[in-house]
Amino acid sequence: MTDLTKLTLSEARDGLVAKDFSATELTQAHLKAIEAGNDDLNIYVLPTPDVALAQAKASDDRISKGTAGVLEGVPLGIKDLFCTRGVRTTACSKILDDFKPTYESTVTQNLWDAGAVMLGKLNNDEFAMGSSNENSAFGPVVNPWRRKGSQDKLVPGGSSGGSAAAVAAGLCLAATATDTGGSIRQPASLTGTVGVKPTYGRCSRYGIVAFASSLDQAGPITKTVRDGALMLKVIAGHDPKDSTSVDVAVPDYEAGLQEGVKGLRVGVPKEYRIDGMAEEVASLWEQGIAWLKDAGAIIHEISLPHTKYALPAYYIIAPAEASSNLARYDGVRYGLRVPGKDLIDTYEETRAAGFGAEVKRRVLIGTYVLSAGYYDAYYLKAQKVRTLIKGDFDAAWNTVDVVLTPTTPTPAFAFGEKSGDPVQMYLEDIFTVTVNMAGLPGLSVPAGLSGEGTPLGLQLIGKPFDEATLLRAGQTIENAAGRFPIPERWWV
């Protein structure tokens, strides 16, 4: 039997239908891989083998009876931001301690309803705040990729670093993730995986630990574009439990992948040609343009003039919403409690002990920009900038169908190389935050390797609720670039 952990999600689905192997065998192969690699990679903060094997057995029963779901028996990793009923959910923060939700997030419930299997909870930056997965209370995730001739530990990107690393390393077939300013696409780019950030409102946020409510969106990280299409079809849809969930039809994304891009209008924004972008990233961008052109797409240079204000505006709006959302963690109802001499002291002691440095930094920034005298100067102005950014894209859609950019300005960096400099770290999101600010769908597809032998991705940005066109263009890039398996499984 082939190594089952090297299958794509769609290959595993087809193999289960053909009864080439059982859901239990597939799950056991992944549990074995987790056991062998997790000490070195620190990807799973809570493996759930008992849950996984019970779900796999139930899947085998349904397959034998002919009542299999769309993702029947497929083992997945779940980012520790998604509430899972009865299974510890911490957002990788000390402040949630041993919190076990009594309810299930809508996204994960959709997956279980489709027959998927949960291998465990995946590491992420605390409360999804970070671009390197160095901010987790459980320690950093190690990127399974290495630079040529080096044993330096590289970051997998963040905040969904555990999700991306798990998929890249074969520790799950696909994973759930969330994206507030690039947290699906950036780690996908740094690990050679596919990351889909859907339109805001396409997937329910119910049961996902909130960071910035007007920016957060759930999506999948997968090995291929087809796998991303499969996952998105299952997790998307209207949810009355989420007031920001939009009631629009969910198309069969997989069915449209082979339509190609002949006649598709692709925008290339001049504002994304920034100083400090690695030369190899710029070259790859040109290569991506050439691939799409060769496949019949029509290339247009476009202008998104307010792009340069996106990052500073994002780092006002996101911390402001985080400051509000994280006020609920007070040591009274659930999670960590550090007793103080009175109620206020208990709040202060609990939050001081429970939150990490990056979370504290963002809560302080957010509280400051929302405070009297600064609200108009910062928060209100940032919201106006956000409207201008959305207006840039609205104007662009008159002439183009999708936009092509790099996903990240550099390849994966080593632990500690940027973490001491918050500004350098925040610049990692420079190509991705506009998508969240405008509520648009975005996709990162592996497109090449850096001179160091590590992955680089290209980003496609689409019209609202037009993930189908985005995935079709992504499939074209994947067809041209090929896939990028890790050369050596050094952690086994």
N, C-alpha and C positions, 0 to 999 in steps of 0.2 A: 504493500500500500504506500502511496506517495505521502510525503510529510503533509499532514492535513492542515498544519498551521500556515503553510505557504499558499493555500488556496485563496482566491478572492471570494468575496461574499456570494457573488452570483455563481461561481463554480461550485461552492459548497451547497448552495440551494439546489442546483441541478443534480449534484451527486447524491444528495439526500432523497430527492424525488426518484432518481434512478436506483436507489437502494445500494449504491456502491459502498456506503458506510452508514453507520447509524448516528443519530444525534448524540448518543452517549459516547461513542468512539470519538466523534469530533470534539465534544466538550472535554473529554479526558485528555486528548492531545493538547488542548490549550491550557488546561489546568497543570499539566506536566511542564509545559513551557514556562508558565508563570512561576512554578516552584523552582525551576532551574535558573531563571533569569532575574527574578524580582529583587533579590538581595543586591545585585550589581546595578540594576537600573532604577529601582525605587519608583516603579510605575503604579502599582496597586497599593493603596493605603488600607484596603480591606478586601482581600480575596474572599469569595463566598462559594467555596466548592460544594457544600451541602445543598445550597439553593440551586446551584447550576446543575448538579447531577439529578436532583428531583425534577427540575424543569425539563431536562433532556429526556428523562424517562417518559414524562408525560407527552413530550413531542414524538417520541418513537411510537407511543400508543396511538396518537392521532394520525401519524403517517401510515401506520399499518391499517387503520380504519378508513383511510381516504378522506380524512377531514382536516388535512394540514392547512395551516395559515400561510401567508405570503412569506414570512421569515421563519417558518417552522424549523426549530432545532439549531438555529444559527447562534453561536456564542458571541456575545458582545461585552464590551467594557462600558461602564457608566461613570461619567464625570461626577465627582463628589459634590457637585452643586445641585444635582437632581435628587429630590426627596424620594426615598424608596421605603415603602411601608415595612416597618419592623427591622430595617437594616440601617445601621448607623450612618448618619449623614452629617458631615462637619463643615463643609465648604473649606476644608483643610485649615481650619482655625481652631485655636485652643478654646475660644469662647463658646463654641457649641458642644465641647466636651464629648459626652457619650450620647448625644441626642439621637433618638430613634423615632422617626416620624410615624404618625398613626394614619398617614394617607400617602398616596402615590402621585408623583408628578404625571401630568397628562401625557407628556412625551414618552416616558417609560411605560405607562399603562398601555399606550398605543402599541408599543413594541411587544409587550407580553401578550396582548390580544392577538398579535400577528404570529405568535409562537416562538419569539426570540428567547434566548437563554442568557441570564446574567452571570458573568464570571466574577464580578466584583466592582468595587468603587475605585475610581482612578484619581491619582494625584493631580492637583492644580494649584495655581497661585492662590493664596488666601483670599477668599471672597472674589476670586477672579481678577484680582488687582496685580497685574504684572505682565511682562512680555518675555519672561525667561524661565518661569517655574522655579525660581530661586526663593520665592516668598512663601512657600508652604510651611505650615507648622510641622509637617512630616518630613521636612528636608527636601532638597532639590531632586527633580527627575533628571536622569542622565540620558542624553540623546544616544540612541543606538548607533548612530553614524560617528565615525572618527575621521579626523584629517589624515591625509596620506602620510605615513611614516611617523605618526604622533599618537600618543596615548592620552593626550589631554582630554579631560571630560568636557564635552560640549553641552550647551543648553539645548533643549528641544523647542524653545519658544514658549510663549504663554498667552493666556493663562491656561489653555487646554493642553499643556505639555504632556501630561500623562496620557491623554486620549491619543495624541499624535504619535507619541513614542510607542504606545501599546500596539497600534496598528502597524507601524513601521517594523517593529521587532517581532511581529507574529504572535503577540500575546492576546490578541482577540481578532476577529474578522473585520469588525468595524466598531466605532465608539460614538457615544453621544458627546457633544461639546457645546459650549456657548460662546458667543461673540458679542462683545460690547464696544470694542474699538479695533478689533482684528484678532481676537483670541481663538478663532477657528482657523483663519487663513494664514496668519503668521507662523504658528507652529506647524501647520501642514507644509508650508514652504520649506521650513528648516529641517523637516524629517522625510521629505520625498513622498508625502501622502497627499490625498485630495481633500480639500476642506470646503464645505458648502455653507455659506452664511445666507439663509433665506431672507426674503423681504420681511421687514418688521410687521408682525401680525400674522405671518404665514403659519408659524408654529406656536402653540400655547406656551405661555410662561408660567402657568399654574404649577406650583410645586417646585419651582426652580428658585434657589436662594438668590434674592435680588441684590444686584450691585447698583446699576443705574437703569431704572425702570423704562425710560423712554428710548434706551439704546440696546438693552439686552435682547438677544435672540438665540434660540436653540438651533442646532444643526448637526450634521454628521461629519465625522472624519473617516475616510475609507481608503482602500488601496487603489481603486480605480474610479473613473467618472461614472461608469455603469453602476457600481456599488453605491455611489453617492445618490444617484437617481432612485435606486431601489429604497434606500433608507429614507430619503426625503418624502417619497410617496406615502410611506407608513406613518411618519411622525407628524406630517403636516395636516392641517384641517382646522375647522372652526371649533372653538371650545367656549361654551357659555360661562365657564368658570373664570375666564380671562377676558376682561372688558376690552382689552386691546387686540384680541384675536379677531381676524377679519373673515367674514363668511363669503369666501369665494371658492369656486370649484378647484379641486386639486387634480391636475392632469396626470396621465400616465407618462412620467418623465422618461422611463426606460424606452418606451415605444418610439419616442422621437429622436433618439440619439443618432440614428444612421441617416438622418435627412441631409446632413452636410451643411455647408455654409455658403453655397453658391448664391451670390447676390446679397449676402448679409453685409450690412454697413457697419464697419468697425471704426470706432473713434480712438485716436491716439492723442491724449491731452499733453500739450506742450509744457504745462505747468509741472508735470511730474518729472521733467528732466532736471533734477535738482543737483546742486553741489553736494559732494560727499557720497554720491551713489557709486558703488563699486563699478569699475569699467566692465567687468564680466557680466554684471547685472544689466548694464546698458546694452551690451552686445546680445544678450539673451532676449531682451525686449525686441531688438531689431529682427532677431531670428523668428520670434513669435509672429511678428508682423508679416514676415516673408511666408511662413507656413500658412497663415490664414489667406494671404493673397494667392498663393499657389492653389489653394483649395477653392478659389472662386469668390472670396470675400472682397469687398470694395473698401479700401482704406481711406479714411478722412482724418486730417489733422484738425483737432478741435481745441477750444479754449474753455477751461474751467477756472475763471479768473480769481475766485475766492478761495481756491485750494490752500493758499499759503496761510489763511487764517484758521483752517480747520483744526490743526493740532492744538493751538492755544485755546480755541473755543471749546474743544472737546475736554481739555484738562481744567476747564471751569465747570462745564455742565455735569460731567461724570462724577467728580468729587462732590458737587453740590447734592446730587441725587443719592450718592453713597452716604453722605452725612445724615440725610434724612432716613434712608432705609436702615442704616446700622444703629439708629437710636433705639431700636427694639431690643438690642442685646444688652440687658441691664443686670443680669444675674438674679432676676426675681422669678420668672416663670419657667425657664428651662436653661440648660447649658451650665457653664461654669458659674460658680458663685464664690466670691472672696469676701467673707464677712468684714464689715467695717464698724466703726463706733456708732454710726447712724445710717439712715437710708442713702443719703447723698454720698457718704464715704464708701458705702458698699458698691454703689454705681461706679465710683471713680476707681476703686481698687480692682473691681472685676474687669472693667474695660482696660485698665492699665496692664493687667496680667494676661487678659484674653486676646487682645489685638496685637498683631505684629507691627513692625516699624512702618512698612509701606501702607498698611491700612490706616494707622494713626496719621501718617502724613496726609493721606487723601481726605480723611475725615476733618482734619484741621483746616486744610485748604477749602473744603466744601463749606464748613461752618463759617469761615471767614468771608467767602464770597456771597453768602446768604445773609450776612449780618447787616444791621441797620447802617446806612451810609455807604455800603459797598454793593448792595444788591443791584442798584441801577448801573453802577459803574462797571460791574463785572458780569453778573449772571444775566441780567436783562440784555446787555450788549452781546453776550455770547449767543443768546437765543436768536437775536436778530441776524447774527452772522450765519447761524444754522439755516435760517430761512433763505439767505442769499446763496448758500451752498446748494441747497435743494433746487433753487431757481436756476443755477448753472446747469444742473443735470436736466431739469425740465426743458431748458432751451436746447440742450444737446440732443435730446430724443427726437427733435424735429429733423435732424440730419443723420443720426446713427441709431443702430439697434443695440449694440453693446460697446463697451469701452475696454481697451486692453492696456494694462499697466504692469510693472513689476509688482510682486507681492511685498518684498522686503528690500531695503537698500543694501543689505550685506548678507552673506551666508551665516550659518550658525557660528556663534562665538563661544569662547570657553568660559567656564565658571569664573565669576569675579571680574571678568574683563570690562563689563559695563555696569555691574550692579552697584558700584560705589558712586556712580554719577547718574542721578535720576533723569537729568535732561537727555543724556545719551540713550538711556533706556527708553524714555518716552518717544524719542525719534524713531525707534523701531516700528512705531505705528503710523509713520508719516504717510504711507500709501493706502492704509486701510481705514483710517477713521472717517474719511468723507462718506464712505458707504453707510456707516451707522448713523452719521449726522443727517443723512438724507433718507434713511430708512429703506435703502435699496438692497437687492440681492447681490452677493459677491461670491466668487469661486476662485480658489487657488489650485492650480494644476502643476505637478512637477514637470519641468521643461528642460532641465540640464543639470550639469554638475559644475561646481566652482573649480578653480585651479587647485584647491585643497582637496578635491574629491568629494565634497559635500553637496547636498541638493540645493537647487534654486527653483523657485516657482514663479509662474506668471499669473496675474490676477485678471479676471474678467468681471466687469460690473454691468448689471442689466437693468432693464426697466422694472418698475414695481410689479411684482407677481408674475414676472416673465422668466422664472428660473429655467423653463424648458429651453428657451433660446440660449441661455447661458451655458447649460449643460451640453447642448449640441455643439456650441463653439469649443467648449472644453474638451469634448470628445475628439474634435479635429486636432487640437494641440496634442492630446495624448497619443493619437494615431501617428502623428509626425515625430514626436519626441521619443516615444517608447516609454517603458516603465523603468524604474530605478530601484532594483532590489539592493539591499545592503550587501556589500561585497563579502563581509565576514561576520558571522555570529560570534563575536569574541566573548560574549557574556555567558555562553552555555557551558 
